[in-house]
Amino acid sequence: MSAQISQDSGLTLVEVLVATVVTALMAATLFRLTADVSNGMANTVSHAVTQNIVGGYVQQLRADFGSALDVNVYSDAAPVALDPTDRTQTFGLCSSWMTTQNADNWVSPTTTDARGASVANPNFVRTLFTLNETTINTTSASYATPTNYWVGYEMRANEATTGGYSMWRVTCTDTGGSADLASSTSQRKIINFGQNFYTQASGQTQVICSNSSGQATSCAVTGVSATTSNVGITAFTFRLPFQKNDTNLAGKADLVTINQSDVTFSDSLTTNMKRKIDN
């Protein structure tokens, strides 16, 4: 009986190629789905974080305006004191800028790097407005005289490794009715704008005053002395100095940079803020 020779069965080259292509397509689809889910989660986390930051900022700002004895609004022109060592000539300017009083650092939010590109001036500081506040020591067992202090809201350039700009809240003690220099422990970053800062913004452009009839009016701009304060104004509106710029640098993205929806939400809550102390 002759032996039967069996023929081996296997995959042809075409079948192998088809299987490889199908596997590659499935892998690419799974990778895309995973990436989309990851990006979606990152966006959700980012939105939650910024909403929490904006909520805290709004609460703090409304409290500051509500208890203010006076509000000083500044322009994009650097305040000028005849004597830089005399803080009474800059009145209520509670600002980290006071440590140097370099006018260029106030008026120039951008500079040119070695490549000729426009970047944030690393020394930029511009105070938008300051508020004269009062506090009482509630822990004292006997009567305590109210104590005045100052609060300033200012825009600064971020560190060079991060880029962009942030808003800071600065507090200063009071001596004889004038703001003292701010200590390093009294300064807190409250909102990161990234590159999306409207560089022409100042307190003059972002703060709106309302008269006793509720009509919007221009706020008095504080210069050297207290004669241009807004002590008679009882309601204020503040708009975040945000401008969308599509110039965010690669590698410098920030999870907690606010976006337009955050700004719209915030501005809706900082309209017609009442100053509760009447003077």
C-alpha positions in Angstrom: 0.0 0.0 0.0 1.6 3.2 -1.1 1.9 6.0 1.4 -0.2 9.1 1.0 1.7 12.4 0.9 -0.3 15.1 2.8 0.0 18.7 1.8 0.7 21.2 4.7 -2.0 23.9 5.0 -1.0 27.4 6.2 -1.5 31.1 5.7 -0.5 32.7 2.4 1.5 35.9 2.3 -1.7 37.8 1.3 -3.5 36.5 4.4 -0.6 37.5 6.6 -0.6 41.0 5.1 -4.4 41.4 5.5 -4.2 40.3 9.2 -1.3 42.7 9.9 -3.3 45.6 8.4 -6.4 44.8 10.3 -4.4 44.5 13.6 -2.8 47.8 12.9 -6.1 49.5 12.2 -7.6 48.1 15.4 -4.5 49.3 17.4 -4.8 52.8 15.9 -8.5 52.9 16.7 -7.9 51.9 20.3 -5.1 54.3 20.7 -7.3 57.2 19.3 -10.1 56.2 21.7 -7.7 56.1 24.6 -6.2 59.5 23.7 -9.7 61.1 23.3 -10.7 59.8 26.7 -7.5 61.0 28.2 -7.9 64.5 26.6 -11.5 64.6 27.7 -10.6 63.8 31.3 -7.8 66.4 31.2 -10.2 69.1 29.9 -12.8 68.2 32.6 -10.2 68.4 35.3 -8.9 71.7 33.9 -12.4 73.2 33.8 -13.1 72.1 37.4 -9.9 73.5 38.6 -10.3 76.9 36.9 -13.9 77.1 38.0 -12.8 76.6 41.6 -10.1 79.2 41.2 -12.5 81.7 39.7 -15.1 81.1 42.4 -12.5 81.8 45.1 -11.3 85.0 43.3 -14.9 86.3 42.9 -15.7 85.7 46.5 -12.5 87.4 47.6 -13.0 90.4 45.3 -16.6 91.0 46.3 -15.6 90.9 50.0 -12.7 93.3 49.4 -14.9 95.8 47.6 -17.7 95.4 50.1 -15.6 96.4 53.0 -13.5 99.1 51.3 -13.3 102.6 52.7 -12.0 103.9 49.4 -10.9 102.6 46.0 -7.9 103.9 44.0 -7.9 103.1 40.3 -4.7 103.3 38.3 -4.0 103.8 34.6 -1.2 102.3 32.4 1.0 105.3 33.2 3.3 104.7 36.1 2.6 106.7 39.2 5.1 109.4 39.8 6.3 110.5 43.2 8.4 113.6 43.6 10.3 111.8 46.4 10.6 108.0 45.7 11.3 107.4 49.4 8.1 109.2 50.5 5.3 106.7 50.3 2.7 109.4 51.3 3.2 110.8 47.8 1.9 107.6 46.3 -0.8 107.3 48.9 -2.6 104.0 48.8 -0.4 102.2 46.2 -0.1 98.8 47.8 2.0 97.1 45.1 5.1 94.9 44.7 6.1 97.6 42.1 6.9 99.9 45.0 10.1 98.0 45.8 11.8 99.3 42.6 9.4 102.1 41.3 10.8 101.4 37.8 8.4 103.1 35.4 9.3 100.8 32.4 8.3 97.8 34.4 4.8 99.3 34.8 4.2 100.6 31.3 6.0 97.8 29.3 4.3 94.4 29.6 6.4 93.0 26.7 10.0 93.0 25.6 12.0 91.5 22.7 14.0 88.4 23.1 17.3 87.4 21.4 15.4 86.1 18.3 13.4 89.3 17.9 10.2 87.8 19.2 7.8 89.7 21.6 7.7 88.0 25.0 6.5 89.0 28.5 8.7 91.5 30.2 9.9 89.4 33.2 9.9 92.5 35.5 6.4 93.7 34.4 4.1 94.8 37.3 1.0 97.0 36.9 -1.4 97.6 39.7 -5.0 97.8 38.5 -6.6 99.2 41.7 -6.1 99.3 45.5 -8.6 99.3 48.3 -8.4 100.9 51.7 -9.8 98.3 54.2 -10.4 98.2 57.9 -10.3 95.2 60.3 -11.1 94.6 63.9 -9.3 92.2 66.2 -12.1 89.9 67.2 -10.0 87.9 69.6 -9.4 90.7 72.0 -11.4 90.5 75.2 -11.7 94.3 75.4 -12.5 97.0 72.9 -10.1 97.1 70.0 -9.6 100.1 67.7 -10.2 99.3 64.0 -7.0 98.9 62.0 -6.6 100.2 58.5 -4.7 98.2 55.8 -4.5 98.2 52.0 -5.2 95.6 49.3 -3.9 95.8 45.8 -4.8 93.8 42.7 -2.0 93.8 40.1 -0.9 92.1 36.9 2.6 90.5 36.7 4.6 88.5 34.3 5.0 84.8 35.2 8.3 83.1 35.6 10.3 82.8 32.3 9.9 79.0 32.5 6.1 79.3 32.5 5.6 82.4 30.4 2.5 84.6 30.3 0.9 86.7 33.0 -1.0 86.3 36.3 -3.1 88.5 38.6 -1.9 88.8 42.2 -3.5 90.1 45.4 -1.2 92.0 47.6 -1.9 93.3 51.2 0.0 96.2 52.9 -0.1 97.6 56.4 -1.0 101.2 56.9 1.2 104.0 58.4 -0.3 107.4 58.7 -2.9 106.8 56.0 -0.4 105.4 53.4 0.4 101.9 52.3 3.6 100.4 53.5 5.8 98.2 51.3 4.3 94.7 50.8 6.1 91.8 52.4 6.8 88.6 50.4 4.3 86.7 52.6 1.5 89.1 51.8 1.4 88.4 48.1 -0.7 85.7 46.5 -1.2 84.6 42.9 -5.0 84.3 42.3 -5.5 83.8 38.5 -3.1 82.6 35.8 -3.9 84.2 32.4 -1.1 82.4 30.5 -0.6 84.4 27.2 -4.2 85.6 27.3 -3.6 89.0 28.9 -4.9 92.2 27.3 -1.6 94.1 27.6 -3.2 97.5 27.2 -5.5 96.9 30.2 -5.3 99.0 33.4 -7.6 99.8 36.2 -8.9 102.7 34.2 -10.1 100.4 31.4 -11.3 97.5 33.6 -13.0 99.2 36.6 -16.4 100.8 36.0 -17.8 103.1 38.7 -21.5 103.7 39.3 -22.9 107.0 40.7 -25.7 107.3 43.3 -28.3 106.9 40.5 -26.8 103.6 39.4 -25.4 105.0 36.1 -22.0 104.0 34.9 -19.4 106.7 35.0 -15.7 106.9 34.6 -13.7 106.2 37.8 -11.3 108.9 39.0 -7.7 107.8 38.3 -5.3 108.0 41.1 -2.0 109.7 40.5 0.3 111.1 43.2 -2.1 112.1 45.9 -5.4 111.2 47.5 -7.3 113.9 45.7 -8.3 111.6 42.9 -9.8 108.7 44.9 -13.3 107.3 44.5 -14.4 107.7 48.1 -17.9 108.9 47.0 -18.6 105.9 44.7 -20.5 103.0 46.2 -20.8 100.5 43.4 -18.1 99.1 41.1 -17.8 96.7 38.2 -14.6 94.9 37.3 -13.8 93.1 34.1 -10.9 90.6 33.9 -8.2 91.9 31.5 -8.5 88.8 29.2 -7.8 88.7 25.5 -7.5 85.5 23.7 -4.0 85.1 22.1 -3.1 82.1 20.0 0.5 82.4 20.9 0.9 79.9 23.7 4.3 78.4 23.4 4.9 74.7 23.1 5.8 73.1 26.4 4.4 76.1 28.4 0.8 75.0 28.6 -0.8 75.3 32.1 -3.6 73.2 33.5 -5.0 76.1 35.5 -5.0 78.8 32.8 -8.4 80.5 32.5 -10.2 80.6 29.2 -13.0 82.7 27.8 -15.9 80.8 29.4 -14.2 81.2 32.8 -13.9 85.0 32.2 -17.6 85.3 31.1 -18.7 83.5 34.2 -16.5 85.6 36.4 -17.4 88.9 34.9 -21.1 88.1 35.4 -20.4 87.9 39.2 -18.3 91.0 39.5 -20.9 93.5 38.2 -22.2 96.3 40.4 -20.3 95.3 43.5 -21.6 97.3 46.4 -19.2 99.1 48.8 -21.1 98.7 52.1 -19.2 101.3 54.1 -20.7 104.7 53.5 -18.5 107.7 53.7 
